[in-house]
């Protein structure tokens, strides 16, 4: 489970397991993401987030090593205090890492909030998200800091988006260092 | 194409590596730094072949890490690099000895659950001394210890209970009683290492029979049910205990 601040998401990964004949792909693994909100049934917002997460994960996962299998990623939101999508992205990456699935690179999620006066806030709280003019979420890969996924809520100019992207890429280094430290702690007991 | 974050492979041996890390190989494997030149003459062959083990993939100038774990190196015979990672899910590999559970009998073939993504198949003739008239007595729910002869990502895995010379060498149907449980793959590899301390210490406690499957399954049988359960609990806890904690636990048990 990953919790920056008060937002907390629990991720579980199952696979590579047997896939249903209707869902299996002949040359790669079929990845399925299920996002469960804290209260209520999953709605359209969860579905769109699931698709974003799925496409990001498929970009880094080496699915060709496990054809005709199914990999299921289940995310349960434990508490939401802003920056939920980037928290889900980080949890998904750690779940893939922990399960030992072959990955071409790691990725992390960073949320930027663009205030009405033009300042950029990273990892905003729910209140800051409501007051912001635009909220941008980026998924950044560990190899060459490339952008895997970008989604925007609100409106902003191209220059502002570039600035947010640059800030997010800097923040990504901190998150990747956190991944490295967590993995180091886990393997220190062997 | 310069490797942005390539570090020498030897520098990272024994340390944690993450997917996406690029490892550069030492110079005598990769003569030309700018690109791979095809060697048409059989003149100077490289010194032995480097083996790229689990967790690593060949990519351009070096090796790309695909799983997180500790990087290991074996210097003999050309050298081998691999990543020691902890996982619970088993992926069938040719030559691995595993414990399978019979789930169905389909004509001449048994279907075994080995913990992978597909059930493995086992022909009834793949037992020592089995002929068309002399069939082995295998029921649904039995435990079988065998090895994979076919195990790749594209085909259904196939198992046999005889080795290449036709002898069973310990494989076959596992007897009645005993206890089957699942542990992580890293613990199995630790237990299978030669002169494993855990097994030696346990054998001084009670006599027992042990079958280790590379798919994370262990079958234990001791004289009484209580002794069997004690051994099961110790093996399961071994994953998280350090050596001193284990010695203390065993000392307490042998004192009782």
Contacts between the chains, C-beta under 8 A, distances in Angstrom:
chain1	res1	chain2	res2	distance
A	15	B	89	6.9
A	15	B	117	7.6
A	16	B	89	6.9
A	16	B	91	7.0
A	16	B	116	7.9
A	16	B	117	4.6
A	17	B	89	8.0
A	17	B	117	5.5
A	18	B	117	5.3
A	18	B	118	6.1
A	19	B	117	7.7
A	60	B	19	7.8
A	62	B	57	7.8
A	62	B	66	6.2
A	65	B	153	6.0
A	66	B	91	7.4
A	66	B	117	6.9
A	66	B	153	6.1
A	67	B	153	5.7
A	67	B	154	6.4
A	68	B	117	7.6
A	68	B	118	7.9
A	69	B	117	4.2
A	70	B	117	7.9
A	97	B	18	7.4
A	97	B	19	7.0
A	97	B	68	5.2
A	99	B	87	6.3
A	99	B	88	7.9
A	99	B	89	6.7
A	100	B	67	5.5
A	100	B	68	7.8
A	100	B	69	8.0
A	100	B	85	5.0
A	100	B	86	6.9
A	100	B	87	3.1
A	100	B	89	7.0
A	101	B	67	7.7
A	102	B	19	7.6
A	102	B	55	7.9
A	102	B	57	7.8
A	102	B	66	4.1
A	102	B	67	6.1
A	103	B	19	3.8
A	103	B	20	7.2
A	103	B	66	5.9
A	103	B	67	7.4
A	104	B	19	6.8
A	104	B	20	6.8
A	104	B	64	7.1
A	104	B	66	6.8
A	105	B	19	6.2
A	105	B	20	3.7
A	106	B	18	6.1
A	106	B	19	5.7
A	106	B	20	5.3
A	141	B	20	7.5
A	142	B	18	7.4
A	142	B	19	7.9
A	142	B	20	4.4
A	143	B	4	7.3
A	143	B	5	7.7
A	143	B	20	4.9
A	144	B	4	5.8
A	176	B	18	7.9
A	179	B	18	6.5
A	180	B	16	7.0
A	180	B	18	6.0
A	183	B	16	5.3
A	183	B	18	6.3
A	183	B	68	5.0
A	184	B	16	4.8
A	186	B	86	7.7
A	187	B	16	5.3
A	187	B	69	6.7
A	187	B	70	5.7
A	187	B	86	7.6
A	189	B	240	7.4
A	189	B	242	7.6
A	190	B	70	7.0
A	190	B	84	7.7
A	190	B	86	7.7
A	190	B	186	7.2
